[in-house]
Amino acid sequence: MNLILDNPIYRIVGATADALGVQAYAVGGVVRDHFLHRPCTDIDIVCLGNGIELAQATARSINPDIHVSVFKNFGTASFIYRQGDTLWQIEFVGARRESYRRDSRKPIVEDGTLQDDQNRRDFTINAMAVSLNNDTFGQLLDPFGGINDLDQGLIRTPLDPDITFSDDPLRMMRAIRFATQLQFRILPETLDAITRNAERIHIVSAERITTELNKIILSPAPSLGFKLLQKTGLMAIIFPEFSNLKGVDTVGSHGHKDNFYHTLQVLDHVAAHSNNLWLRWAAILHDIGKPATKRYEAKLGWTFHGHEVKGSHMVKKIFTRLRLPLGPEMKYVEKLVLLHLRPIILAEDQVTDSAVRRLLFDAGDDIDDLMTLCQADITSKNEEKVRRYMKNFQLVRQKLVELEERDRIRNFQPPVSGIDIMQTFNLTPCHEIGIIKDAIKDAILDGIIPNNRTAAWQMMLDKAAELGLHPVEGHSTPTPVTPTADSSNTDNHQNP
């Protein structure tokens, strides 16, 4: 079989290889994605010779100013090639064979043949090579039937899967990742080998594991990958908190739903509406506190009181262990886990302006993502219950829009600041300041006073009087406020 390779970089590499007297091949993902009609801007080139020399010579033939990154310890080199608006990352390496020590996934590398190089590849669909030399240009070398496996939607290893996975245990995560991304099946013998070698994942760094896990999470239907991780035993090792969600306890005829499968439903629902990795993480972790809060009460059945609080507190520990970022991404997930029941409670009950204001205040700019998560959380098999929830959710969404337009609650700061209170009553930092600020905030959120400085100032004076505080001379009326460029109401003061 000869492939039609229309990217000019292939002819350039082939001509350079001919000039150097070496054989060169495009290998791996770029060949696989060619057959799958998937975009791929990373091109791996293997040559039977010195990969660094071929990279440098190819770059010079394109443009002497191209910078070539050389990694002598690994025998690789790469550069970026621009074609129109597309940037191609081209990496070169000499054909090699690898051997492994039991305690490390870092191979001992030796020069090898193309066959050696294809033997070391993780899966048959990644072991195909295409010749780039002029006399054999486009010729496919597929010793393990990768084309057939693409046609059948199969993931399997070129050689003995036990050796493949024991040598480099990260390949177990990659097998599940590819199966999830491509919606392929893992060959039963290959899947069994993952199960047998699952404990070997301990020698892989958390960063490498999480990179693969995030790719699974960002797949169109991430539940496929999570089910495979659970089935093979990898989940219990790399993410035990999630594995602990699985199972149903019963007392008499009373059982609860399996929170593992429920969470996967929520995750898939979120994935259908958003590519936001951290919103998907919030879906994964929204019920993570349930095993720790599960109780059976004779009158109520199974309860999970406070699981949103417990789950929110668990996020940092999980993110730390998985080497996920501990900055705003983690805070965002913590917030959504903590608040995920609030819209559902609103949808169950009478939707009051006060409750919606408080939800909008607490969620801030993340309110839309929170609503997406909570709507995905409705997985009941009771169709009438789902219809009722969805109808009330629309009412909640409508009220959110109306109240935001009218009261400007999202991310609002009370119109009277702590500094205002201290200056008005000649106070140093004290408990009374917090009481007054909370009273103003609660009055605005409950709709008792409008969200403006004049009303808030009067509320400050009234609450202070209850506490026995009196304004110093000249501070009984609010100071004027210079409106900001985006203020729609000059009486609405947002303090830093």
Secondary structure in CASP SS format (residue, H / E / C, confidence):
PFRMAT SS
TARGET T0000
AUTHOR 0000-0000-0000
METHOD secondary structure of the structure
MODEL  1
M C 1.00
N E 1.00
L C 1.00
I C 1.00
L C 1.00
D C 1.00
N C 1.00
P H 1.00
I H 1.00
Y H 1.00
R H 1.00
I H 1.00
V H 1.00
G H 1.00
A H 1.00
T H 1.00
A H 1.00
D H 1.00
A H 1.00
L H 1.00
G C 1.00
V C 1.00
Q C 1.00
A E 1.00
Y E 1.00
A E 1.00
V E 1.00
G C 1.00
G H 1.00
V H 1.00
V H 1.00
R H 1.00
D H 1.00
H H 1.00
F H 1.00
L H 1.00
H C 1.00
R C 1.00
P C 1.00
C C 1.00
T C 1.00
D E 1.00
I E 1.00
D E 1.00
I E 1.00
V E 1.00
C E 1.00
L C 1.00
G C 1.00
N C 1.00
G H 1.00
I H 1.00
E H 1.00
L H 1.00
A H 1.00
Q H 1.00
A H 1.00
T H 1.00
A H 1.00
R H 1.00
S H 1.00
I H 1.00
N C 1.00
P C 1.00
D C 1.00
I C 1.00
H C 1.00
V C 1.00
S E 1.00
V E 1.00
F E 1.00
K C 1.00
N C 1.00
F C 1.00
G C 1.00
T E 1.00
A E 1.00
S E 1.00
F E 1.00
I E 1.00
Y E 1.00
R E 1.00
Q E 1.00
G C 1.00
D C 1.00
T E 1.00
L E 1.00
W E 1.00
Q E 1.00
I E 1.00
E E 1.00
F E 1.00
V E 1.00
G E 1.00
A C 1.00
R E 1.00
R E 1.00
E E 1.00
S E 1.00
Y C 1.00
R C 1.00
R C 1.00
D C 1.00
S C 1.00
R C 1.00
K C 1.00
P C 1.00
I E 1.00
V E 1.00
E E 1.00
D E 1.00
G C 1.00
T C 1.00
L H 1.00
Q H 1.00
D H 1.00
D H 1.00
Q H 1.00
N H 1.00
R C 1.00
R C 1.00
D C 1.00
F C 1.00
T H 1.00
I H 1.00
N H 1.00
A C 1.00
M C 1.00
A E 1.00
V E 1.00
S E 1.00
L C 1.00
N C 1.00
N H 1.00
D H 1.00
T H 1.00
F C 1.00
G C 1.00
Q E 1.00
L E 1.00
L E 1.00
D C 1.00
P C 1.00
F C 1.00
G C 1.00
G H 1.00
I H 1.00
N H 1.00
D H 1.00
L H 1.00
D H 1.00
Q H 1.00
G C 1.00
L E 1.00
I E 1.00
R C 1.00
T C 1.00
P C 1.00
L C 1.00
D C 1.00
P H 1.00
D H 1.00
I H 1.00
T H 1.00
F H 1.00
S H 1.00
D H 1.00
D C 1.00
P C 1.00
L H 1.00
R H 1.00
M H 1.00
M H 1.00
R H 1.00
A H 1.00
I H 1.00
R H 1.00
F H 1.00
A H 1.00
T H 1.00
Q H 1.00
L H 1.00
Q C 1.00
F C 1.00
R E 1.00
I E 1.00
L C 1.00
P H 1.00
E H 1.00
T H 1.00
L H 1.00
D H 1.00
A H 1.00
I H 1.00
T H 1.00
R H 1.00
N H 1.00
A H 1.00
E H 1.00
R H 1.00
I H 1.00
H H 1.00
I H 1.00
V C 1.00
S C 1.00
A H 1.00
E H 1.00
R H 1.00
I H 1.00
T H 1.00
T H 1.00
E H 1.00
L H 1.00
N H 1.00
K H 1.00
I H 1.00
I H 1.00
L C 1.00
S C 1.00
P C 1.00
A C 1.00
P C 1.00
S H 1.00
L H 1.00
G H 1.00
F H 1.00
K H 1.00
L H 1.00
L H 1.00
Q H 1.00
K H 1.00
T H 1.00
G C 1.00
L H 1.00
M H 1.00
A H 1.00
I H 1.00
I H 1.00
F C 1.00
P H 1.00
E H 1.00
F H 1.00
S H 1.00
N C 1.00
L C 1.00
K C 1.00
G C 1.00
V C 1.00
D C 1.00
T E 1.00
V E 1.00
G C 1.00
S C 1.00
H E 1.00
G E 1.00
H C 1.00
K C 1.00
D C 1.00
N H 1.00
F H 1.00
Y H 1.00
H H 1.00
T H 1.00
L H 1.00
Q H 1.00
V H 1.00
L H 1.00
D H 1.00
H H 1.00
V H 1.00
A H 1.00
A C 1.00
H C 1.00
S C 1.00
N C 1.00
N C 1.00
L H 1.00
W H 1.00
L H 1.00
R H 1.00
W H 1.00
A H 1.00
A H 1.00
I H 1.00
L H 1.00
H C 1.00
D C 1.00
I C 1.00
G C 1.00
K H 1.00
P H 1.00
A H 1.00
T H 1.00
K C 1.00
R E 1.00
Y E 1.00
E E 1.00
A C 1.00
K C 1.00
L C 1.00
G E 1.00
W E 1.00
T E 1.00
F C 1.00
H C 1.00
G C 1.00
H H 1.00
E H 1.00
V H 1.00
K H 1.00
G H 1.00
S H 1.00
H H 1.00
M H 1.00
V H 1.00
K H 1.00
K H 1.00
I H 1.00
F H 1.00
T H 1.00
R H 1.00
L C 1.00
R C 1.00
L C 1.00
P C 1.00
L C 1.00
G C 1.00
P H 1.00
E H 1.00
M H 1.00
K H 1.00
Y H 1.00
V H 1.00
E H 1.00
K H 1.00
L H 1.00
V H 1.00
L H 1.00
L H 1.00
H C 1.00
L C 1.00
R H 1.00
P H 1.00
I H 1.00
I H 1.00
L H 1.00
A H 1.00
E H 1.00
D C 1.00
Q C 1.00
V C 1.00
T C 1.00
D H 1.00
S H 1.00
A H 1.00
V H 1.00
R H 1.00
R H 1.00
L H 1.00
L H 1.00
F H 1.00
D H 1.00
A H 1.00
G H 1.00
D H 1.00
D H 1.00
I H 1.00
D H 1.00
D H 1.00
L H 1.00
M H 1.00
T H 1.00
L H 1.00
C H 1.00
Q H 1.00
A H 1.00
D C 1.00
I C 1.00
T C 1.00
S C 1.00
K C 1.00
N C 1.00
E H 1.00
E H 1.00
K H 1.00
V H 1.00
R H 1.00
R H 1.00
Y H 1.00
M H 1.00
K H 1.00
N H 1.00
F H 1.00
Q H 1.00
L H 1.00
V H 1.00
R H 1.00
Q H 1.00
K H 1.00
L H 1.00
V H 1.00
E H 1.00
L H 1.00
E H 1.00
E H 1.00
R H 1.00
D H 1.00
R C 1.00
I C 1.00
R C 1.00
N C 1.00
F C 1.00
Q C 1.00
P C 1.00
P C 1.00
V C 1.00
S C 1.00
G H 1.00
I H 1.00
D H 1.00
I H 1.00
M H 1.00
Q H 1.00
T H 1.00
F H 1.00
N C 1.00
L C 1.00
T C 1.00
P C 1.00
C C 1.00
H H 1.00
E H 1.00
I H 1.00
G H 1.00
I H 1.00
I H 1.00
K H 1.00
D H 1.00
A H 1.00
I H 1.00
K H 1.00
D H 1.00
A H 1.00
I H 1.00
L H 1.00
D C 1.00
G C 1.00
I C 1.00
I C 1.00
P C 1.00
N C 1.00
N C 1.00
R H 1.00
T H 1.00
A H 1.00
A H 1.00
W H 1.00
Q H 1.00
M H 1.00
M H 1.00
L H 1.00
D H 1.00
K H 1.00
A H 1.00
A H 1.00
E H 1.00
L C 1.00
G C 1.00
L C 1.00
H C 1.00
P C 1.00
V C 1.00
E C 1.00
G C 1.00
H C 1.00
S C 1.00
T C 1.00
P C 1.00
T C 1.00
P C 1.00
V C 1.00
T C 1.00
P C 1.00
T C 1.00
A C 1.00
D C 1.00
S C 1.00
S C 1.00
N C 1.00
T C 1.00
D C 1.00
N C 1.00
H C 1.00
Q C 1.00
N C 1.00
P C 1.00
END
